[in-house]
Each structure stands twice: as structure tokens, then as C-alpha cells.
Amino acid sequence: MTNRPRTSPSGFGELPGLMALMTGDEKHGPAATSTLDSLWVLYDRVLRVTPETAEAQDRDRFLLSKGHGPMAYYAVLAAKGFLDPAVLPSFGAYDSPLGHHPDRLLIPGVEISSGSLGHGLPLAVGTALGLRAQGLHDPAVWVLVGDAEFDEGSNHEAVAFAGAYGLDRLHALVIDNSSATHGWHGGIAARFAAEGWSAETVDGRDHEALYRAFTTEHPDRPRVVVARVESKNS
């Protein structure tokens, strides 16, 4: 695929205004804003998918595992042309396609219906394995995970499997806003590295650091970028 991400005229500065259109209860504001910078860099500079190629077999796949805070995701999708911004004020309404968790059947460009913690990374592992089995070695698979999801055992199994099978088209982006109950000794990146992943921790608000980490070569093994942001309780 040669299609590259399209840069919107207003860029990153457009996103707070788009997010402000979404009102109502249960917005999970901190969960959403913690992902905003990372999502923007991915969609603006890294992911090879556009509204026109969202069904192409060789597109990159992005899976939102951290499904409790989709406002930033919806804002980025609107900025990139997947969604009409006019639908954003309907967020959370009974008849709105924009639920408190994304629905892949209702929103263009959404790969999975998410919300249950601990499911996204195993689904991404399966997606990467399935693409490999089909001989599709070009599409990248990205999954955004919240640090609190690592309290779920399914993620530990997914990390171990992906490392052992060398799923080099798999990329995990972990948003660390100090939400985890247990945490991992030595930090999140160290746990991935112990299972054979290429791992790096960066400032989750630094767009250039995020871009460099997202595009670092990692032959024959999966890649994880841990994006540290302010604590959700700060």
C-alpha cells in the first residue's frame, strides 16, 4: 500500500475543539486525554490507512483496547475524515453511533468493538498471526493498551506468545498514567523485553519522541512503546 496518512489543515490544535463537542455523563475524560498525543502521531504520521483505504486488505490495522476513553479516538477519526464532525455532539446518546465504547459496525475505520479490559492485545496478536498466515507481511498491526489492563492475565499470555512467535508486524502502544493496581517489577517495558519484544519508554506528550519510537526498526520481534503521561489523579 502506498497511501500515506493525510495531514488535516488544522492539525493537532483542532483536536481539543472536537473533543469539546462531546458532552454528557461518563466521558472518562482522563482516560481519553491521556491518549490524545499518541493517537494523533499514529494517525497523522505512521498508520497507512485513510477513509478511502479503510477496507483495503493491505491496510495497517489499529485496535483500541483502552476502550473506556474513546473521545480522543473519535476526535482523531473526525480530524482525519473517517467521521463527520457534526456527529460528535451526539456522543453517548441512545441513537448515536458514538457509544461510550467504540463499535466497529457503526464507525468507519474502527477495527474492533472494545471496552472489556484485557481483550485488545490478544486480539492484536491474533490479527498479526492471521495476516502472517495469509502471506500478508506488509500491514502493521497497532494496539493501544492502558496500563491498568495489565492487571488482566490475558495480556501476560499475549505478551509471551507474541515474543515467542516473533510477530514483527505487531506493535503495542501502552499509555501509562499510573492507573494499574499491581504494576510490573522493573516497569512495563522491562516485562515486554523479558519476553523478547523490542521495548522503549518515552514521554507520552512529546510528539517527536513518540514518532521516533513508533518508527524504530525491530526486525524479527514485536515492538512496544510505553508512553508515560501525567497520573490520572494529578
N, C-alpha and C positions, 0 to 999 in steps of 0.2 A: 504494500500500500504506500502510495506517495503522498496522500493527503496529510497535510500538517494542521495542527490546531490553528484556529483563526483568532487573531487578537481583536477584541472588541474595541470600538473607538474610545470608550471612556476608561477601559482598563479596570484595574483593581479598585480604584476610587469609586467606581459605580456600585460596588457590592453593598456597602452599608445602607445606601438608599433603597436597594432592592430588598434587603433583609427587613428594613423598617416597614415595608408594605405588609409584612406578615405579622398579624397581631393575634390576640386571643390567649387562652389558657394553655398551659403545658407546652410552652415554646422550647423548653430546655435550652435557654439562651447560652449558658456557659459551654454546654456540650457542643453547640453549633459554632460559636465564635472561636473555639479552640482549634477548629479545623479549617477556618476560612483561608488563611495564608497558604497552607499546604495544598488545599483543593485548587486554589487559583493557579499556583505554579504548575501543578499537574496538568490542568486543562488548558492553560494558556501556552505552555512551553514544552510539554512532554508527551502527553497522550496523543496517539494517532487515531482520533475519532472526531467526527463532526456530525451535525444533524443529517447531512447527506450520506454519511457512511456508517450510520449507527446500526445498520443491519448487515454490513459487509462481513463476509466470512473472515477476512484477514484484518479486521479492526483490532485495536487494543481494547481490552476489557477493564473496566473499573467497577469494583464491588464495594459498596459502602456497608461495612459490617457494623460500624458505630451508628446504628440506625435511630438512636434516641434524639439526635440533634440534626435533623435534615434541613433546617432553614438555610444554612450556608450552602449546602448542596443544591437546593432549589435556586438560590440566588446565582450561583455559578452557572447552572444549567440555563437559566434565563439570560445571563450575560453572554453566553456562548450560542444562543439561538435554538437550544433544544426546547425551551419553554417560552410561551408568550408572557412577558412580564405582567400583562393585565390579569392573569390568573392568580398571581401571588397573594392579593388581599383575601382570597378565598381560603387560605391555608387553614386546615383543621375543621372546616365547615363540613356539614353532613354530606353535601353533594359535590364536594371539591375533590379533584384528583390528587391534591396535595395533602396527604394524611400526615399524622404525627410520625409515621414510618413510611418510607418510600414504597410504592407499589409498581413493580416492573410492568404490569399490564396496563397501567394508567399514565405513565410518564415516559415520554420518549427518551431513549438513551440510558435508562435505568436497567441494570443487568439482573439484579436480584431484589426481591421484596425482603427487607431486613427489619430488624428490631429485636429479635431474640439474641441476647448476648452469647458470643462464642461460636456462632454459626458461620460468619463470613470467611474466616481464614480457612476452615476445612472446605468450604465451597470453592474458594480460590484455588486451593490445592487440586481439587477435582477438575476444575476448569483447565488449569495448566496441564494436568496429566492427560485430559481428554484431547486438548489441542495437539499435544505431542503424539498421541496415539493416531490422530488423523494425519500426521505428517505436516502439521502447520507449525513451523518453528519460528515464524516471524512475529506473530502477535504477542504483545506483552500483556500479562495479567497483573493488575494492581488491586490491592485490597487495603482499605483504611480501617484500622482497628483502634479502639480505645484501650488505654492501659488497664481499666477496670475489667475488661473482658478476659484478661489473663488469670482471673480468679476461676475461670471455667476450664475444666480439664480437657475439653475437646481441642483447645488451642495448643496445648502441650503436645498432644498426639500429632496434630497437623505440622507443627514446627519440626518434630523429629522425622516425620515421613518425608517432608519436602527436602530436608537436608540430605537424608539418606539416598533419595532418588535423584538428587542433583537437578531440581526443577529450575533451570537457569532463566526461564521466562517469567518466573513468579517474583513479584515484588510486594513486600508488606510495608505499609506506612503506619507506624504506631504513634498516635497522639498521646503524649504523656503529660497529663495535667494533674498528676498526683491523686488520682481517683481510686487506685487499686487498694483493696483491703489488705492483701498479703504482700504483694510485690515479689521481686525475684532478687536473690542474693547476687550482688555484683552489678545489678541493673538489668534492664530489659535486653539491651543489645548483647550483653555477655551471654545470656541464656540462648539466644539465637546462634551466636558464634560457636557455642559449645556443640551445637547440632550441625555445624558445617555451613552455616549461612555467612555471606558477606554482610557485615553489620557496621552501622555508623549512627552516632547520636549527634544531632545538630540543634541549633536554635530554631524553633518552630515558627518564629516571626521573621527570620532572615531569608528573604526570597532567593538571594544568590547562593547562600549556603544550602538551601533546600534543592535548588536546581543542580548544583554540583553533586550533591549526594544522590539525587534521583538518576543522574546520568553517568555515574561511576560504573566502569566496566566490572563485571563479576562473572567471568567465564566458569561454566560447569557447576555453578551453585546459585541458589536463590539469594535475593538481596532484601535486607530490611533497613529502613531508615526510621529511627526514633526521633520524633520531633518534640522537643521539650518546650512547653509553654507554661504560663503562669498557672498556679494552682486554681482550681475551680472555686475554691473558698476564699481566695485572696481578694 
